[in-house]
Amino acid sequence: MAGTAVSAVCLTACIALAAALPVAGAVLGAPETGQAAVVFNPSAAPSDLALAAASAGVDIVRFGAAPGTLIVHIADPGGHDALRRAGAWLIADPVILGGCARRSLQETRS
């Protein structure tokens, strides 16, 4: 019985690690400038996301498919700090988190 519990714990740990690796890679690969995927509070309205991006001084490329996500263009090296001050939870490589980049600005307005 104890062997089964250990196996279950090991399996769970392996699954959690496998799920975390792409996210860790995306965060570590987030560019200092250029396009980045940014995750804010999922309950934030699109207007709140636009205000956060404006206050951080970044340009919105598109709204993400997941609630609270934006793909932005960061022009200045201090953009990550500005985004965090504006409420960003996570800043990541948009290629790795490509699923966040499905809705264009025009689609979001309709």
LOSE-678356 format. One record per residue: residue number from 1; chain; x, y, z of N, C-alpha, C, O in turn. Coordinates in nm, 3 decimals. Layout:
{k NUM&c A&n_X X&n_Y Y&n_Z Z&ca_X X&ca_Y Y&ca_Z Z&c_X X&c_Y Y&c_Z Z&o_X X&o_Y Y&o_Z Z}
...
//
This chain:
{k 1&c A&n_X 0.082&n_Y -0.120&n_Z 0.000&ca_X 0.000&ca_Y 0.000&ca_Z 0.000&c_X 0.086&c_Y 0.126&c_Z 0.000&o_X 0.057&o_Y 0.222&o_Z -0.071}
{k 2&c A&n_X 0.193&n_Y 0.125&n_Z 0.080&ca_X 0.281&ca_Y 0.242&ca_Z 0.087&c_X 0.350&c_Y 0.264&c_Z -0.047&o_X 0.374&o_Y 0.378&o_Z -0.087}
{k 3&c A&n_X 0.383&n_Y 0.157&n_Z -0.118&ca_X 0.447&ca_Y 0.168&ca_Z -0.249&c_X 0.355&c_Y 0.235&c_Z -0.349&o_X 0.402&o_Y 0.312&o_Z -0.433}
{k 4&c A&n_X 0.226&n_Y 0.208&n_Z -0.341&ca_X 0.129&ca_Y 0.270&ca_Z -0.431&c_X 0.120&c_Y 0.420&c_Z -0.404&o_X 0.111&o_Y 0.500&o_Z -0.497}
{k 5&c A&n_X 0.123&n_Y 0.459&n_Z -0.277&ca_X 0.116&ca_Y 0.600&ca_Z -0.241&c_X 0.239&c_Y 0.675&c_Z -0.291&o_X 0.229&o_Y 0.786&o_Z -0.342}
{k 6&c A&n_X 0.356&n_Y 0.613&n_Z -0.278&ca_X 0.479&ca_Y 0.675&ca_Z -0.326&c_X 0.475&c_Y 0.690&c_Z -0.477&o_X 0.515&o_Y 0.793&o_Z -0.531}
{k 7&c A&n_X 0.425&n_Y 0.587&n_Z -0.545&ca_X 0.414&ca_Y 0.595&ca_Z -0.691&c_X 0.319&c_Y 0.706&c_Z -0.734&o_X 0.346&o_Y 0.778&o_Z -0.830}
{k 8&c A&n_X 0.209&n_Y 0.720&n_Z -0.663&ca_X 0.112&ca_Y 0.826&ca_Z -0.696&c_X 0.172&c_Y 0.964&c_Z -0.675&o_X 0.151&o_Y 1.055&o_Z -0.755}
{k 9&c A&n_X 0.248&n_Y 0.980&n_Z -0.567&ca_X 0.312&ca_Y 1.108&ca_Z -0.539&c_X 0.416&c_Y 1.139&c_Z -0.648&o_X 0.425&o_Y 1.252&o_Z -0.696}
{k 10&c A&n_X 0.495&n_Y 1.040&n_Z -0.685&ca_X 0.596&ca_Y 1.059&ca_Z -0.790&c_X 0.531&c_Y 1.095&c_Z -0.923&o_X 0.578&o_Y 1.185&o_Z -0.993}
{k 11&c A&n_X 0.424&n_Y 1.027&n_Z -0.958&ca_X 0.353&ca_Y 1.055&ca_Z -1.083&c_X 0.297&c_Y 1.197&c_Z -1.081&o_X 0.308&o_Y 1.269&o_Z -1.181}
{k 12&c A&n_X 0.239&n_Y 1.237&n_Z -0.971&ca_X 0.184&ca_Y 1.372&ca_Z -0.959&c_X 0.294&c_Y 1.477&c_Z -0.971&o_X 0.276&o_Y 1.579&o_Z -1.038}
{k 13&c A&n_X 0.407&n_Y 1.453&n_Z -0.907&ca_X 0.519&ca_Y 1.547&ca_Z -0.914&c_X 0.572&c_Y 1.557&c_Z -1.058&o_X 0.605&o_Y 1.667&o_Z -1.103}
{k 14&c A&n_X 0.580&n_Y 1.446&n_Z -1.129&ca_X 0.627&ca_Y 1.447&ca_Z -1.268&c_X 0.532&c_Y 1.524&c_Z -1.358&o_X 0.575&o_Y 1.600&o_Z -1.445}
{k 15&c A&n_X 0.403&n_Y 1.506&n_Z -1.339&ca_X 0.303&ca_Y 1.576&ca_Z -1.420&c_X 0.310&c_Y 1.727&c_Z -1.391&o_X 0.303&o_Y 1.808&o_Z -1.483}
{k 16&c A&n_X 0.322&n_Y 1.763&n_Z -1.264&ca_X 0.330&ca_Y 1.905&ca_Z -1.228&c_X 0.456&c_Y 1.970&c_Z -1.288&o_X 0.450&o_Y 2.082&o_Z -1.338}
{k 17&c A&n_X 0.567&n_Y 1.899&n_Z -1.284&ca_X 0.691&ca_Y 1.951&ca_Z -1.340&c_X 0.680&c_Y 1.967&c_Z -1.492&o_X 0.723&o_Y 2.068&o_Z -1.548}
{k 18&c A&n_X 0.622&n_Y 1.867&n_Z -1.557&ca_X 0.606&ca_Y 1.874&ca_Z -1.703&c_X 0.514&c_Y 1.990&c_Z -1.743&o_X 0.536&o_Y 2.053&o_Z -1.847}
{k 19&c A&n_X 0.414&n_Y 2.017&n_Z -1.663&ca_X 0.323&ca_Y 2.128&ca_Z -1.694&c_X 0.388&c_Y 2.263&c_Z -1.667&o_X 0.356&o_Y 2.361&o_Z -1.734}
{k 20&c A&n_X 0.479&n_Y 2.269&n_Z -1.571&ca_X 0.541&ca_Y 2.396&ca_Z -1.534&c_X 0.656&c_Y 2.435&c_Z -1.626&o_X 0.687&o_Y 2.554&o_Z -1.639}
{k 21&c A&n_X 0.719&n_Y 2.340&n_Z -1.691&ca_X 0.836&ca_Y 2.371&ca_Z -1.773&c_X 0.808&c_Y 2.469&c_Z -1.888&o_X 0.886&o_Y 2.562&o_Z -1.906}
{k 22&c A&n_X 0.700&n_Y 2.452&n_Z -1.966&ca_X 0.675&ca_Y 2.551&ca_Z -2.072&c_X 0.652&c_Y 2.692&c_Z -2.019&o_X 0.696&o_Y 2.789&o_Z -2.080}
{k 23&c A&n_X 0.583&n_Y 2.703&n_Z -1.908&ca_X 0.557&ca_Y 2.835&ca_Z -1.849&c_X 0.688&c_Y 2.896&c_Z -1.801&o_X 0.713&o_Y 3.015&o_Z -1.824}
{k 24&c A&n_X 0.771&n_Y 2.816&n_Z -1.735&ca_X 0.901&ca_Y 2.867&ca_Z -1.688&c_X 0.986&c_Y 2.911&c_Z -1.807&o_X 1.052&o_Y 3.015&o_Z -1.801}
{k 25&c A&n_X 0.985&n_Y 2.834&n_Z -1.913&ca_X 1.060&ca_Y 2.870&ca_Z -2.033&c_X 1.009&c_Y 2.998&c_Z -2.095&o_X 1.087&o_Y 3.081&o_Z -2.143}
{k 26&c A&n_X 0.878&n_Y 3.016&n_Z -2.095&ca_X 0.819&ca_Y 3.137&ca_Z -2.151&c_X 0.856&c_Y 3.259&c_Z -2.070&o_X 0.884&o_Y 3.365&o_Z -2.125}
{k 27&c A&n_X 0.855&n_Y 3.245&n_Z -1.938&ca_X 0.888&ca_Y 3.358&ca_Z -1.852&c_X 1.036&c_Y 3.392&c_Z -1.864&o_X 1.072&o_Y 3.509&o_Z -1.874}
{k 28&c A&n_X 1.121&n_Y 3.291&n_Z -1.863&ca_X 1.265&ca_Y 3.315&ca_Z -1.875&c_X 1.302&c_Y 3.369&c_Z -2.012&o_X 1.401&o_Y 3.440&o_Z -2.027}
{k 29&c A&n_X 1.221&n_Y 3.336&n_Z -2.113&ca_X 1.249&ca_Y 3.381&ca_Z -2.249&c_X 1.181&c_Y 3.512&c_Z -2.286&o_X 1.186&o_Y 3.553&o_Z -2.402}
{k 30&c A&n_X 1.117&n_Y 3.578&n_Z -2.190&ca_X 1.048&ca_Y 3.703&ca_Z -2.219&c_X 1.149&c_Y 3.808&c_Z -2.263&o_X 1.246&o_Y 3.835&o_Z -2.192}
{k 31&c A&n_X 1.126&n_Y 3.869&n_Z -2.380&ca_X 1.222&ca_Y 3.968&ca_Z -2.430&c_X 1.216&c_Y 4.097&c_Z -2.349&o_X 1.110&o_Y 4.137&o_Z -2.300}
{k 32&c A&n_X 1.330&n_Y 4.160&n_Z -2.335&ca_X 1.337&ca_Y 4.289&ca_Z -2.265&c_X 1.266&c_Y 4.397&c_Z -2.346&o_X 1.200&o_Y 4.484&o_Z -2.289}
{k 33&c A&n_X 1.279&n_Y 4.391&n_Z -2.479&ca_X 1.206&ca_Y 4.481&ca_Z -2.568&c_X 1.146&c_Y 4.396&c_Z -2.680&o_X 1.188&o_Y 4.282&o_Z -2.701}
{k 34&c A&n_X 1.050&n_Y 4.451&n_Z -2.752&ca_X 0.981&ca_Y 4.377&ca_Z -2.857&c_X 0.848&c_Y 4.325&c_Z -2.804&o_X 0.796&o_Y 4.374&o_Z -2.704}
{k 35&c A&n_X 0.794&n_Y 4.225&n_Z -2.872&ca_X 0.663&ca_Y 4.173&ca_Z -2.833&c_X 0.675&c_Y 4.079&c_Z -2.713&o_X 0.770&o_Y 4.002&o_Z -2.700}
{k 36&c A&n_X 0.575&n_Y 4.089&n_Z -2.626&ca_X 0.567&ca_Y 4.003&ca_Z -2.508&c_X 0.421&c_Y 3.973&c_Z -2.478&o_X 0.333&o_Y 4.055&o_Z -2.505}
{k 37&c A&n_X 0.397&n_Y 3.856&n_Z -2.422&ca_X 0.264&ca_Y 3.821&ca_Z -2.372&c_X 0.259&c_Y 3.864&c_Z -2.226&o_X 0.351&o_Y 3.837&o_Z -2.149}
{k 38&c A&n_X 0.151&n_Y 3.931&n_Z -2.188&ca_X 0.138&ca_Y 3.982&ca_Z -2.052&c_X 0.007&c_Y 3.931&c_Z -1.994&o_X -0.099&o_Y 3.940&o_Z -2.057}
{k 39&c A&n_X 0.016&n_Y 3.876&n_Z -1.874&ca_X -0.103&ca_Y 3.823&ca_Z -1.805&c_X -0.135&c_Y 3.914&c_Z -1.688&o_X -0.051&o_Y 3.939&o_Z -1.601}
{k 40&c A&n_X -0.257&n_Y 3.963&n_Z -1.688&ca_X -0.310&ca_Y 4.044&ca_Z -1.579&c_X -0.417&c_Y 3.962&c_Z -1.508&o_X -0.437&o_Y 3.845&o_Z -1.539}
{k 41&c A&n_X -0.484&n_Y 4.024&n_Z -1.413&ca_X -0.595&ca_Y 3.959&ca_Z -1.345&c_X -0.700&c_Y 3.916&c_Z -1.449&o_X -0.745&o_Y 3.998&o_Z -1.528}
{k 42&c A&n_X -0.738&n_Y 3.788&n_Z -1.450&ca_X -0.835&ca_Y 3.740&ca_Z -1.551&c_X -0.971&c_Y 3.808&c_Z -1.544&o_X -1.046&o_Y 3.805&o_Z -1.642}
{k 43&c A&n_X -1.004&n_Y 3.869&n_Z -1.432&ca_X -1.134&ca_Y 3.936&ca_Z -1.422&c_X -1.129&c_Y 4.081&c_Z -1.472&o_X -1.230&o_Y 4.150&o_Z -1.471}
{k 44&c A&n_X -1.011&n_Y 4.126&n_Z -1.516&ca_X -0.998&ca_Y 4.264&ca_Z -1.566&c_X -1.072&c_Y 4.279&c_Z -1.698&o_X -1.064&o_Y 4.193&o_Z -1.785}
{k 45&c A&n_X -1.142&n_Y 4.390&n_Z -1.712&ca_X -1.212&ca_Y 4.421&ca_Z -1.836&c_X -1.110&c_Y 4.466&c_Z -1.942&o_X -1.003&o_Y 4.515&o_Z -1.907}
{k 46&c A&n_X -1.143&n_Y 4.449&n_Z -2.070&ca_X -1.052&ca_Y 4.496&ca_Z -2.175&c_X -1.013&c_Y 4.643&c_Z -2.159&o_X -0.899&o_Y 4.679&o_Z -2.189}
{k 47&c A&n_X -1.105&n_Y 4.727&n_Z -2.113&ca_X -1.072&ca_Y 4.868&ca_Z -2.092&c_X -0.967&c_Y 4.885&c_Z -1.982&o_X -0.881&o_Y 4.972&o_Z -1.991}
{k 48&c A&n_X -0.974&n_Y 4.800&n_Z -1.878&ca_X -0.874&ca_Y 4.804&ca_Z -1.771&c_X -0.737&c_Y 4.761&c_Z -1.824&o_X -0.634&o_Y 4.818&o_Z -1.786}
{k 49&c A&n_X -0.737&n_Y 4.661&n_Z -1.911&ca_X -0.611&ca_Y 4.615&ca_Z -1.971&c_X -0.550&c_Y 4.726&c_Z -2.057&o_X -0.429&o_Y 4.748&o_Z -2.053}
{k 50&c A&n_X -0.633&n_Y 4.795&n_Z -2.133&ca_X -0.585&ca_Y 4.903&ca_Z -2.218&c_X -0.527&c_Y 5.016&c_Z -2.133&o_X -0.424&o_Y 5.074&o_Z -2.167}
{k 51&c A&n_X -0.594&n_Y 5.047&n_Z -2.022&ca_X -0.542&ca_Y 5.152&ca_Z -1.932&c_X -0.410&c_Y 5.109&c_Z -1.869&o_X -0.319&o_Y 5.191&o_Z -1.854}
{k 52&c A&n_X -0.398&n_Y 4.982&n_Z -1.832&ca_X -0.274&ca_Y 4.933&ca_Z -1.773&c_X -0.160&c_Y 4.941&c_Z -1.874&o_X -0.049&o_Y 4.983&o_Z -1.839}
{k 53&c A&n_X -0.187&n_Y 4.903&n_Z -1.998&ca_X -0.084&ca_Y 4.911&ca_Z -2.103&c_X -0.043&c_Y 5.056&c_Z -2.127&o_X 0.075&o_Y 5.085&o_Z -2.141}
{k 54&c A&n_X -0.140&n_Y 5.144&n_Z -2.130&ca_X -0.110&ca_Y 5.287&ca_Z -2.152&c_X -0.027&c_Y 5.342&c_Z -2.036&o_X 0.069&o_Y 5.417&o_Z -2.059}
{k 55&c A&n_X -0.063&n_Y 5.306&n_Z -1.914&ca_X 0.013&ca_Y 5.358&ca_Z -1.799&c_X 0.154&c_Y 5.301&c_Z -1.795&o_X 0.244&o_Y 5.364&o_Z -1.739}
{k 56&c A&n_X 0.175&n_Y 5.183&n_Z -1.854&ca_X 0.309&ca_Y 5.123&ca_Z -1.860&c_X 0.388&c_Y 5.174&c_Z -1.979&o_X 0.508&o_Y 5.148&o_Z -1.990}
{k 57&c A&n_X 0.322&n_Y 5.246&n_Z -2.069&ca_X 0.391&ca_Y 5.300&ca_Z -2.186&c_X 0.423&c_Y 5.197&c_Z -2.292&o_X 0.521&o_Y 5.212&o_Z -2.365}
{k 58&c A&n_X 0.340&n_Y 5.092&n_Z -2.302&ca_X 0.360&ca_Y 4.990&ca_Z -2.406&c_X 0.244&c_Y 4.996&c_Z -2.504&o_X 0.136&o_Y 5.045&o_Z -2.472}
{k 59&c A&n_X 0.268&n_Y 4.946&n_Z -2.624&ca_X 0.164&ca_Y 4.944&ca_Z -2.727&c_X 0.096&c_Y 4.807&c_Z -2.728&o_X 0.163&o_Y 4.705&o_Z -2.719}
{k 60&c A&n_X -0.036&n_Y 4.806&n_Z -2.739&ca_X -0.110&ca_Y 4.681&ca_Z -2.750&c_X -0.102&c_Y 4.632&c_Z -2.894&o_X -0.133&o_Y 4.706&o_Z -2.987}
{k 61&c A&n_X -0.061&n_Y 4.508&n_Z -2.910&ca_X -0.062&ca_Y 4.443&ca_Z -3.042&c_X -0.197&c_Y 4.376&c_Z -3.062&o_X -0.260&o_Y 4.390&o_Z -3.167}
{k 62&c A&n_X -0.241&n_Y 4.304&n_Z -2.960&ca_X -0.374&ca_Y 4.241&ca_Z -2.964&c_X -0.411&c_Y 4.193&c_Z -2.824&o_X -0.325&o_Y 4.178&o_Z -2.737}
{k 63&c A&n_X -0.539&n_Y 4.170&n_Z -2.804&ca_X -0.586&ca_Y 4.109&ca_Z -2.681&c_X -0.568&c_Y 3.958&c_Z -2.694&o_X -0.581&o_Y 3.903&o_Z -2.803}
{k 64&c A&n_X -0.539&n_Y 3.893&n_Z -2.584&ca_X -0.521&ca_Y 3.749&ca_Z -2.585&c_X -0.652&c_Y 3.674&c_Z -2.582&o_X -0.757&o_Y 3.731&o_Z -2.552}
{k 65&c A&n_X -0.645&n_Y 3.546&n_Z -2.614&ca_X -0.765&ca_Y 3.462&ca_Z -2.612&c_X -0.807&c_Y 3.432&c_Z -2.469&o_X -0.926&o_Y 3.419&o_Z -2.440}
{k 66&c A&n_X -0.711&n_Y 3.421&n_Z -2.380&ca_X -0.742&ca_Y 3.396&ca_Z -2.239&c_X -0.778&c_Y 3.528&c_Z -2.172&o_X -0.719&o_Y 3.632&o_Z -2.204}
{k 67&c A&n_X -0.872&n_Y 3.527&n_Z -2.079&ca_X -0.908&ca_Y 3.651&ca_Z -2.009&c_X -0.787&c_Y 3.712&c_Z -1.939&o_X -0.708&o_Y 3.641&o_Z -1.877}
{k 68&c A&n_X -0.774&n_Y 3.843&n_Z -1.949&ca_X -0.666&ca_Y 3.912&ca_Z -1.880&c_X -0.532&c_Y 3.909&c_Z -1.950&o_X -0.431&o_Y 3.945&o_Z -1.890}
{k 69&c A&n_X -0.528&n_Y 3.866&n_Z -2.076&ca_X -0.399&ca_Y 3.859&ca_Z -2.145&c_X -0.391&c_Y 3.961&c_Z -2.259&o_X -0.490&o_Y 3.991&o_Z -2.327}
{k 70&c A&n_X -0.272&n_Y 4.011&n_Z -2.278&ca_X -0.243&ca_Y 4.104&ca_Z -2.386&c_X -0.113&c_Y 4.062&c_Z -2.453&o_X -0.024&o_Y 4.006&o_Z -2.388}
{k 71&c A&n_X -0.102&n_Y 4.089&n_Z -2.580&ca_X 0.026&ca_Y 4.083&ca_Z -2.649&c_X 0.062&c_Y 4.229&c_Z -2.671&o_X -0.014&o_Y 4.304&o_Z -2.733}
{k 72&c A&n_X 0.178&n_Y 4.269&n_Z -2.621&ca_X 0.219&ca_Y 4.409&ca_Z -2.628&c_X 0.353&c_Y 4.422&c_Z -2.697&o_X 0.427&o_Y 4.325&o_Z -2.711}
{k 73&c A&n_X 0.384&n_Y 4.543&n_Z -2.738&ca_X 0.516&ca_Y 4.576&ca_Z -2.789&c_X 0.583&c_Y 4.666&c_Z -2.686&o_X 0.532&o_Y 4.774&o_Z -2.654}
{k 74&c A&n_X 0.697&n_Y 4.621&n_Z -2.634&ca_X 0.773&ca_Y 4.697&ca_Z -2.535&c_X 0.888&c_Y 4.767&c_Z -2.608&o_X 0.974&o_Y 4.702&o_Z -2.666}
{k 75&c A&n_X 0.888&n_Y 4.899&n_Z -2.605&ca_X 0.991&ca_Y 4.975&ca_Z -2.675&c_X 1.112&c_Y 5.004&c_Z -2.585&o_X 1.225&o_Y 5.012&o_Z -2.634}
{k 76&c A&n_X 1.090&n_Y 5.019&n_Z -2.456&ca_X 1.198&ca_Y 5.057&ca_Z -2.365&c_X 1.236&c_Y 4.941&c_Z -2.273&o_X 1.149&o_Y 4.864&o_Z -2.233}
{k 77&c A&n_X 1.365&n_Y 4.928&n_Z -2.239&ca_X 1.409&ca_Y 4.820&ca_Z -2.151&c_X 1.340&c_Y 4.819&c_Z -2.014&o_X 1.333&o_Y 4.713&o_Z -1.952}
{k 78&c A&n_X 1.289&n_Y 4.931&n_Z -1.967&ca_X 1.219&ca_Y 4.935&ca_Z -1.838&c_X 1.074&c_Y 4.893&c_Z -1.846&o_X 1.000&o_Y 4.908&o_Z -1.748}
{k 79&c A&n_X 1.031&n_Y 4.842&n_Z -1.960&ca_X 0.891&ca_Y 4.806&ca_Z -1.980&c_X 0.839&c_Y 4.699&c_Z -1.886&o_X 0.723&o_Y 4.703&o_Z -1.846}
{k 80&c A&n_X 0.923&n_Y 4.603&n_Z -1.851&ca_X 0.879&ca_Y 4.496&ca_Z -1.761&c_X 0.842&c_Y 4.553&c_Z -1.624&o_X 0.738&o_Y 4.518&o_Z -1.568}
{k 81&c A&n_X 0.927&n_Y 4.640&n_Z -1.572&ca_X 0.898&ca_Y 4.701&ca_Z -1.442&c_X 0.770&c_Y 4.785&c_Z -1.448&o_X 0.689&o_Y 4.782&o_Z -1.356}
{k 82&c A&n_X 0.755&n_Y 4.860&n_Z -1.557&ca_X 0.635&ca_Y 4.944&ca_Z -1.572&c_X 0.509&c_Y 4.857&c_Z -1.579&o_X 0.406&o_Y 4.892&o_Z -1.522}
{k 83&c A&n_X 0.518&n_Y 4.745&n_Z -1.651&ca_X 0.403&ca_Y 4.654&ca_Z -1.660&c_X 0.368&c_Y 4.594&c_Z -1.524&o_X 0.251&o_Y 4.582&o_Z -1.489}
{k 84&c A&n_X 0.470&n_Y 4.557&n_Z -1.449&ca_X 0.443&ca_Y 4.502&ca_Z -1.315&c_X 0.378&c_Y 4.608&c_Z -1.225&o_X 0.286&o_Y 4.577&o_Z -1.149}
{k 85&c A&n_X 0.426&n_Y 4.731&n_Z -1.234&ca_X 0.363&ca_Y 4.839&ca_Z -1.155&c_X 0.218&c_Y 4.860&c_Z -1.198&o_X 0.135&o_Y 4.901&o_Z -1.117}
{k 86&c A&n_X 0.188&n_Y 4.833&n_Z -1.326&ca_X 0.052&ca_Y 4.850&ca_Z -1.377&c_X -0.037&c_Y 4.729&c_Z -1.346&o_X -0.155&o_Y 4.727&o_Z -1.381}
{k 87&c A&n_X 0.020&n_Y 4.628&n_Z -1.280&ca_X -0.061&ca_Y 4.513&ca_Z -1.238&c_X -0.037&c_Y 4.382&c_Z -1.310&o_X -0.111&o_Y 4.286&o_Z -1.288}
{k 88&c A&n_X 0.065&n_Y 4.375&n_Z -1.394&ca_X 0.094&ca_Y 4.250&ca_Z -1.466&c_X 0.135&c_Y 4.141&c_Z -1.369&o_X 0.216&o_Y 4.163&o_Z -1.278}
{k 89&c A&n_X 0.078&n_Y 4.023&n_Z -1.388&ca_X 0.114&ca_Y 3.907&ca_Z -1.306&c_X 0.232&c_Y 3.832&c_Z -1.366&o_X 0.316&o_Y 3.778&o_Z -1.294}
{k 90&c A&n_X 0.237&n_Y 3.830&n_Z -1.500&ca_X 0.336&ca_Y 3.749&ca_Z -1.570&c_X 0.369&c_Y 3.815&c_Z -1.703&o_X 0.279&o_Y 3.864&o_Z -1.772}
{k 91&c A&n_X 0.496&n_Y 3.816&n_Z -1.738&ca_X 0.540&ca_Y 3.868&ca_Z -1.868&c_X 0.620&c_Y 3.755&c_Z -1.932&o_X 0.716&o_Y 3.705&o_Z -1.873}
{k 92&c A&n_X 0.581&n_Y 3.715&n_Z -2.053&ca_X 0.639&ca_Y 3.596&ca_Z -2.113&c_X 0.663&c_Y 3.613&c_Z -2.262&o_X 0.617&o_Y 3.709&o_Z -2.324}
{k 93&c A&n_X 0.735&n_Y 3.518&n_Z -2.319&ca_X 0.760&ca_Y 3.513&ca_Z -2.462&c_X 0.628&c_Y 3.482&c_Z -2.532&o_X 0.565&o_Y 3.381&o_Z -2.502}
{k 94&c A&n_X 0.583&n_Y 3.567&n_Z -2.626&ca_X 0.453&ca_Y 3.544&ca_Z -2.690&c_X 0.453&c_Y 3.423&c_Z -2.783&o_X 0.347&o_Y 3.368&o_Z -2.811}
{k 95&c A&n_X 0.569&n_Y 3.381&n_Z -2.831&ca_X 0.575&ca_Y 3.264&ca_Z -2.919&c_X 0.545&c_Y 3.137&c_Z -2.840&o_X 0.471&o_Y 3.050&o_Z -2.886}
{k 96&c A&n_X 0.603&n_Y 3.127&n_Z -2.720&ca_X 0.581&ca_Y 3.008&ca_Z -2.638&c_X 0.437&c_Y 3.005&c_Z -2.587&o_X 0.375&o_Y 2.899&o_Z -2.581}
{k 97&c A&n_X 0.384&n_Y 3.122&n_Z -2.551&ca_X 0.245&ca_Y 3.129&ca_Z -2.506&c_X 0.156&c_Y 3.174&c_Z -2.620&o_X 0.068&o_Y 3.259&o_Z -2.601}
{k 98&c A&n_X 0.177&n_Y 3.119&n_Z -2.738&ca_X 0.106&ca_Y 3.160&ca_Z -2.859&c_X -0.044&c_Y 3.149&c_Z -2.850&o_X -0.115&o_Y 3.221&o_Z -2.921}
{k 99&c A&n_X -0.095&n_Y 3.061&n_Z -2.767&ca_X -0.239&ca_Y 3.047&ca_Z -2.752&c_X -0.304&c_Y 3.172&c_Z -2.696&o_X -0.426&o_Y 3.188&o_Z -2.704}
{k 100&c A&n_X -0.223&n_Y 3.260&n_Z -2.638&ca_X -0.278&ca_Y 3.384&ca_Z -2.583&c_X -0.301&c_Y 3.489&c_Z -2.691&o_X -0.359&o_Y 3.594&o_Z -2.664}
{k 101&c A&n_X -0.257&n_Y 3.463&n_Z -2.812&ca_X -0.254&ca_Y 3.567&ca_Z -2.915&c_X -0.354&c_Y 3.545&c_Z -3.027&o_X -0.319&o_Y 3.564&o_Z -3.144}
{k 102&c A&n_X -0.474&n_Y 3.506&n_Z -2.997&ca_X -0.568&ca_Y 3.470&ca_Z -3.102&c_X -0.665&c_Y 3.579&c_Z -3.143&o_X -0.710&o_Y 3.580&o_Z -3.257}
{k 103&c A&n_X -0.699&n_Y 3.673&n_Z -3.055&ca_X -0.799&ca_Y 3.773&ca_Z -3.089&c_X -0.736&c_Y 3.905&c_Z -3.126&o_X -0.653&o_Y 3.958&o_Z -3.052}
{k 104&c A&n_X -0.774&n_Y 3.959&n_Z -3.238&ca_X -0.723&ca_Y 4.090&ca_Z -3.278&c_X -0.802&c_Y 4.199&c_Z -3.207&o_X -0.906&o_Y 4.172&o_Z -3.148}
{k 105&c A&n_X -0.753&n_Y 4.322&n_Z -3.213&ca_X -0.824&ca_Y 4.433&ca_Z -3.152&c_X -0.963&c_Y 4.449&c_Z -3.211&o_X -1.059&o_Y 4.476&o_Z -3.139}
{k 106&c A&n_X -0.976&n_Y 4.433&n_Z -3.344&ca_X -1.104&ca_Y 4.449&ca_Z -3.410&c_X -1.204&c_Y 4.345&c_Z -3.361&o_X -1.321&o_Y 4.378&o_Z -3.339}
{k 107&c A&n_X -1.161&n_Y 4.219&n_Z -3.343&ca_X -1.252&ca_Y 4.114&ca_Z -3.296&c_X -1.301&c_Y 4.142&c_Z -3.155&o_X -1.414&o_Y 4.108&o_Z -3.121}
{k 108&c A&n_X -1.217&n_Y 4.205&n_Z -3.073&ca_X -1.253&ca_Y 4.231&ca_Z -2.934&c_X -1.357&c_Y 4.340&c_Z -2.924&o_X -1.436&o_Y 4.343&o_Z -2.829}
{k 109&c A&n_X -1.359&n_Y 4.430&n_Z -3.020&ca_X -1.454&ca_Y 4.544&ca_Z -3.016&c_X -1.594&c_Y 4.503&c_Z -3.060&o_X -1.690&o_Y 4.574&o_Z -3.030}
{k 110&c A&n_X -1.608&n_Y 4.391&n_Z -3.129&ca_X -1.741&ca_Y 4.355&ca_Z -3.177&c_X -1.823&c_Y 4.284&c_Z -3.073&o_X -1.938&o_Y 4.248&o_Z -3.099}
//
